[in-house]
């Protein structure tokens, strides 16, 4: 894994702009939005908070993976970095699903 791709962790909306200003990007699993947000509202809120911090953001939906990439348009990740981020999140998702299956009574 590229040294700029870290283990998955959740960044709250208030912290996304700071991450993007530091040259990072965020890939979100749509299930992390919870019941209180839909994707369009979440995107609008992230864009508004980022603009308030002077960050010009772009979004790229990854529909077959149910993920969305959020990036600073002036510090876009490479294709390889996005691919590695998606793979790390898929691995995380599989691990969480495995824990849920093992925790269920038979």
Secondary structure, 3 states (H helix, E strand, C coil): CCCCCCCCCCCCHHHHHHHHHCCCCEEEEHHHHCCCCCHHHHHHHHHHHHHHCCCCEEEEEEHHHCEEEEEECCCCCCHHHHHHHHHHHHHHHHHHHHHHHHHCCC
